[in-house]
Amino acid sequence: MKRRALWLLMGIVGSVLVPLALGVGLLVLALILTGGRALGAGEALVVAAVMALGLGLGLPLAVYGWAGGRARPARPFNPSRVGWMGLALLMLIVVGTLVGSVPWLPALLLAPIHVLVMALLPLLMLWLVGRALRGMVGSRREVVAGMAGGGVLGIGASLAIEGMMVVVLAGALAVATPGTVERFVALARALRDPTWQADPSGLMHLLLSPVVAVSVLAVASVPIPLIEEFFKTLAAGVAAHWVRPHPARAFLWGVAGGAGFSLVENLFSGALGGGEGWTFGAAARFGVTAMHCLTGGLVGWGWGQLWTERRPMRLLGAYAVAVMIHGLWNAAAVGAVLLGASVWAHEGDDLWLALAGIGTLTLVGLVGSLTAISVFVLPLAGRELASGVEQGRGDR
């Protein structure tokens, strides 16, 4: 009865999410058009992201949630055609690059490509794991529920806590560091000053002050991974309390939570660069997605160890490893961005440019290595866990 109630709750959430996302998307689009402004690429991508979230995540959640509430049989999650999905993803990125680089093409042309690419990235990771597990554990319904848990509960709770944390940190810096308030005021003035916009090096000096740079790096490396790795798979952890899943099944739930979390992040973060920066954003989101799915799978497996094997230390260990991987990723990515941005503030300083270039390449290499490791480990872990399922069936 409790499981059916959980499925009905998910069906309700999905049924609410669909009209809510579509309504918000249409409202934002109407405000832009009635405001007398042309629809830019960045705005079009955001509107498409909001509406795609409702249709792509809310609609399947509603369908599968109501089906689960009625105790209908679920089909196993055993995807195929991973290679074709990767090829389609590559072709869409090429087409999106061409569309985004041509200024006279309508901004709306990039919107459907953006949605497909940002959705295919987490689905590709899920498909790799699903193929490795060969349909032995988990169903399509469970995967959709896991994605919704990461994409709705995970993102929502993480953003709320991270927002409060940033406000508290900014207040603490303003009190503890002399001149911080004045720097914030100067930054606000600079953002409205056309001369600063024409010469971004002065603005970079302000943004790259040691206090701001160290604070951003510290927040991205420690508290953000702690928060996101907990909430990303919390829904899977709650469900595991009643279901008592096999380790392979718990791992799949965790990967699904990471995929859902990545889906929402991809749709909105990938839209920040607009048309000109879209290709770079799509490439960056590939690595972030692989990392989120791997760490989600680790913590999901840990939740299964807690409820099925009664081993809480394995959950804590998996959580600690996931936080370390996430923190290292964020530190490398944010550090590379800060070093790259520092070039504006040290233009003409050859020694600094050389050191910053070496540091940036090193950090980018670290991000690339973590991406390759994540893509390699995900199906490898799936195959190992699948062999455990086969062995358990053979022992019977």
C-alpha positions in Angstrom: 0.0 0.0 0.0 2.8 2.4 0.8 4.5 1.8 -2.5 1.2 2.5 -4.4 0.8 5.7 -2.3 4.3 6.8 -3.3 3.5 6.2 -7.0 0.3 8.1 -6.8 2.2 11.0 -5.2 4.6 11.0 -8.1 1.7 10.9 -10.5 0.3 14.0 -8.8 3.6 15.8 -8.9 4.0 15.1 -12.6 0.5 16.2 -13.3 1.1 19.5 -11.6 4.6 20.0 -13.2 3.3 19.7 -16.8 0.9 22.7 -16.8 3.0 24.7 -14.4 6.1 24.5 -16.6 4.2 25.2 -19.8 2.4 28.1 -18.2 5.6 29.7 -16.9 7.3 29.2 -20.2 4.4 30.8 -22.1 4.2 33.7 -19.6 7.9 34.5 -19.9 7.6 34.3 -23.7 4.6 36.7 -23.7 6.4 39.2 -21.4 9.3 39.2 -23.7 7.3 39.7 -26.9 4.9 42.3 -25.4 7.8 44.2 -24.0 8.8 45.3 -27.5 12.1 43.4 -27.4 13.3 40.9 -30.0 13.6 37.3 -28.8 17.3 36.6 -28.4 18.9 33.2 -28.4 19.5 33.2 -24.7 15.9 34.0 -23.9 14.6 31.5 -26.4 16.8 28.7 -24.8 15.5 29.5 -21.3 11.8 29.5 -22.4 12.4 26.2 -24.3 14.1 24.8 -21.2 11.2 25.6 -18.9 8.6 24.1 -21.3 10.8 21.0 -22.0 11.1 20.3 -18.3 7.3 20.0 -18.0 6.9 17.8 -21.1 10.1 15.8 -20.8 10.1 15.1 -17.1 6.7 16.0 -15.8 4.6 14.1 -18.4 6.5 10.7 -18.1 6.3 11.1 -14.3 2.6 11.6 -14.4 2.0 8.6 -16.8 4.3 6.2 -14.9 3.2 7.5 -11.5 -0.5 6.8 -12.1 0.4 3.4 -13.7 2.3 2.5 -10.6 -0.5 3.7 -8.3 -2.8 1.2 -10.1 -0.2 -1.6 -9.7 0.2 -2.1 -13.5 3.2 -4.2 -14.5 6.3 -2.2 -15.5 8.7 -3.0 -18.3 12.3 -3.7 -17.4 14.9 -1.0 -18.2 17.0 -2.6 -20.9 17.8 0.1 -23.5 19.5 -0.5 -26.8 21.1 1.6 -29.6 23.6 3.4 -27.4 25.8 4.0 -30.4 23.0 5.6 -32.4 22.2 7.9 -29.5 25.9 9.0 -29.3 26.0 9.6 -33.1 22.7 11.6 -32.9 24.1 13.7 -30.1 27.3 14.5 -32.0 25.3 15.5 -35.1 23.0 17.7 -33.1 26.0 19.5 -31.5 27.4 20.2 -35.0 24.1 21.5 -36.3 23.6 23.6 -33.1 27.1 25.1 -33.6 26.3 26.1 -37.1 22.9 27.6 -36.1 24.3 29.5 -33.1 27.2 31.0 -35.2 25.0 32.5 -37.9 23.5 35.7 -36.6 20.8 36.1 -39.2 19.2 32.7 -38.3 16.1 32.9 -36.0 16.9 32.3 -32.3 14.1 29.8 -32.1 15.9 27.4 -34.4 18.5 26.7 -31.7 15.9 26.0 -29.0 14.8 22.5 -30.0 18.4 21.5 -30.7 19.4 22.8 -27.2 16.6 20.8 -25.6 17.5 17.6 -27.4 21.3 17.8 -26.7 20.9 18.7 -23.1 18.4 15.8 -22.6 20.5 13.3 -24.6 23.6 13.9 -22.4 22.1 12.3 -19.2 20.1 9.8 -21.2 23.3 8.6 -22.8 24.8 7.9 -19.4 21.7 6.1 -18.3 21.7 4.0 -21.5 25.3 3.0 -20.9 24.4 1.8 -17.4 21.2 0.1 -18.5 23.0 -1.8 -21.2 25.6 -3.0 -18.7 22.8 -4.2 -16.3 21.0 -5.9 -19.2 17.6 -5.4 -17.8 18.2 -7.6 -14.8 17.2 -5.0 -12.3 15.0 -1.9 -12.3 12.2 -0.8 -14.6 11.5 2.2 -16.9 9.1 3.4 -14.3 11.7 3.4 -11.6 14.2 5.2 -13.8 11.7 8.0 -14.6 10.9 8.3 -10.8 14.6 8.4 -10.0 15.2 11.2 -12.6 12.3 13.1 -11.2 13.6 12.8 -7.7 17.0 14.2 -8.7 15.5 16.8 -11.1 12.7 18.1 -8.8 13.6 17.4 -5.2 17.4 17.3 -5.7 17.6 20.6 -7.6 14.9 22.4 -5.6 16.3 21.6 -2.2 19.9 22.2 -3.3 19.1 25.6 -4.8 17.2 26.7 -1.8 20.0 25.8 0.7 22.7 27.1 -1.6 20.9 30.4 -2.0 20.6 30.9 1.7 24.3 29.9 2.1 25.4 32.5 -0.4 23.4 35.2 1.4 24.9 34.3 4.7 28.4 34.1 3.3 28.0 37.5 1.6 26.8 39.0 4.9 29.7 37.4 6.8 32.2 38.7 4.3 30.7 42.2 4.5 31.1 42.2 8.3 34.5 40.5 8.6 36.4 42.0 5.7 36.9 45.8 5.6 35.9 47.4 2.3 33.7 44.5 1.1 30.6 46.6 1.1 32.3 49.3 -0.9 33.5 46.7 -3.4 29.9 45.4 -3.9 28.7 49.0 -4.4 31.5 49.6 -6.9 30.6 46.5 -8.7 27.0 47.5 -9.0 28.0 50.9 -10.4 30.5 49.3 -12.8 27.8 47.0 -14.2 25.8 50.0 -15.2 28.7 52.0 -16.6 29.1 51.7 -20.4 32.8 52.5 -20.2 33.4 49.5 -17.9 31.4 47.3 -20.3 33.6 48.4 -23.2 36.7 47.7 -21.1 36.1 44.5 -19.1 39.6 44.3 -17.7 38.7 46.8 -14.9 35.6 44.8 -14.1 37.7 41.6 -14.0 40.1 43.2 -11.4 37.1 43.7 -9.2 35.6 40.3 -9.7 39.0 38.5 -9.3 39.9 40.1 -6.0 41.4 37.5 -3.6 38.5 37.6 -1.3 35.9 37.0 -4.0 38.0 34.4 -5.9 38.9 32.3 -2.8 35.3 32.5 -1.6 33.9 31.2 -4.9 36.4 28.5 -5.1 35.8 27.4 -1.5 32.0 27.3 -1.8 32.1 25.4 -5.0 34.6 22.8 -3.7 33.1 21.9 -0.3 29.5 23.0 0.7 28.0 22.7 -2.8 29.1 19.0 -3.3 28.0 18.2 0.3 24.5 19.6 -0.4 24.0 18.3 -3.9 25.2 14.8 -3.3 22.8 14.4 -0.4 19.7 15.7 -2.0 20.4 14.3 -5.5 19.6 10.8 -4.4 17.4 11.5 -1.4 14.3 10.3 -3.1 16.0 7.0 -4.0 17.1 6.7 -0.4 13.5 7.1 0.9 12.2 4.6 -1.6 14.9 2.1 -0.7 13.6 2.1 2.9 10.5 0.2 1.7 11.8 -1.6 -1.3 15.1 -3.0 0.0 16.7 -3.0 -3.5 19.6 -5.2 -4.7 22.9 -3.2 -4.9 22.6 -3.1 -8.7 19.1 -1.8 -8.5 20.1 0.9 -5.9 23.0 1.9 -8.2 20.7 2.3 -11.1 18.3 4.5 -9.0 21.3 6.7 -8.0 22.4 7.1 -11.6 18.9 8.0 -12.5 18.9 10.7 -9.8 22.1 12.1 -11.1 20.7 12.1 -14.6 17.6 14.0 -13.6 19.7 16.5 -11.7 21.9 16.9 -14.7 18.9 17.3 -17.0 17.6 20.3 -15.2 21.1 21.8 -14.8 21.9 21.2 -18.5 18.7 22.9 -19.7 19.3 26.1 -17.8 23.1 26.3 -17.4 23.7 25.4 -21.0 21.5 28.3 -22.0 23.6 30.9 -20.3 26.0 31.4 -23.1 23.3 32.1 -25.6 23.9 31.2 -29.3 27.6 32.2 -29.5 28.7 30.3 -26.4 26.3 27.4 -26.8 28.9 24.9 -28.2 31.2 25.4 -25.3 28.4 25.0 -22.9 27.3 21.7 -24.5 30.8 20.3 -24.4 31.2 21.4 -20.7 27.8 19.8 -19.8 29.0 16.4 -21.1 31.6 16.2 -18.4 29.4 17.6 -15.7 26.7 15.1 -16.6 29.0 12.1 -16.4 30.3 13.2 -13.0 26.8 13.7 -11.6 25.7 10.3 -12.8 28.7 8.6 -11.3 28.5 10.2 -7.9 24.7 9.7 -7.9 25.3 6.0 -8.6 27.8 5.8 -5.7 25.4 7.4 -3.2 22.5 5.4 -4.6 24.4 2.2 -4.0 25.2 3.4 -0.5 21.5 3.9 0.3 20.9 0.3 -0.8 23.7 -0.8 1.5 22.0 1.1 4.4 18.5 -0.3 4.0 19.2 -3.8 2.5 22.5 -4.8 4.2 22.2 -2.7 7.3 25.7 -1.2 6.7 25.5 2.6 7.3 29.3 3.0 7.1 29.1 2.0 3.4 26.6 4.8 2.8 28.9 7.3 4.6 31.9 6.0 2.7 30.1 6.2 -0.7 28.9 9.7 0.2 32.4 10.8 1.1 33.9 9.5 -2.1 31.1 11.2 -4.1 31.6 14.5 -2.4 35.4 14.3 -3.0 34.9 13.6 -6.7 32.4 16.4 -7.0 34.5 18.8 -5.0 37.6 18.0 -7.1 35.6 18.5 -10.3 34.2 21.8 -9.1 37.6 23.1 -7.9 39.2 22.2 -11.2 36.4 23.7 -13.3 36.1 26.9 -11.3 39.8 27.3 -11.0 40.2 27.0 -14.8 37.5 29.7 -15.3 39.1 32.0 -12.8 42.6 31.6 -14.3 41.2 32.1 -17.8 39.4 35.3 -16.7 42.5 36.6 -15.0 44.0 37.1 -18.4 41.8 40.2 -18.8 43.1 41.6 -15.6 46.8 41.0 -16.4 46.9 41.9 -20.1 50.5 42.6 -21.1 52.1 40.6 -18.2 53.8 37.8 -20.1 54.9 35.9 -17.0 51.4 35.9 -15.6 49.9 34.9 -19.0 52.3 32.0 -19.2 51.6 30.8 -15.7 47.9 31.2 -16.1 48.0 29.3 -19.4 49.9 26.4 -17.8 47.5 26.3 -14.8 44.4 26.5 -17.0 45.6 23.7 -19.2 46.4 21.5 -16.2 43.0 22.1 -14.7 41.2 21.5 -18.0 43.2 18.3 -18.3 42.1 17.2 -14.8 38.4 17.9 -15.8 38.9 15.8 -18.9 40.5 13.0 -16.9 37.6 13.0 -14.5 35.2 12.9 -17.4 36.9 9.9 -19.0 37.1 8.1 -15.7 33.3 8.7 -15.1 32.3 7.4 -18.5 34.5 4.4 -18.1 33.5 3.5 -14.5 29.7 3.8 -15.0 29.2 0.8 -17.4 32.1 -1.1 -15.6 30.3 -0.8 -12.3 27.0 -1.8 -14.0 28.6 -5.0 -15.4 30.2 -5.9 -12.0 26.9 -5.4 -10.2 25.0 -7.4 -12.9 27.4 -10.3 -12.4 26.5 -10.2 -8.7 22.8 -10.5 -9.7 23.6 -13.5 -11.9 25.6 -15.1 -9.1 22.8 -14.6 -6.6 20.3 -16.2 -9.0 22.7 -19.1 -9.6 23.1 -19.7 -5.8 19.4 -20.2 -5.5 
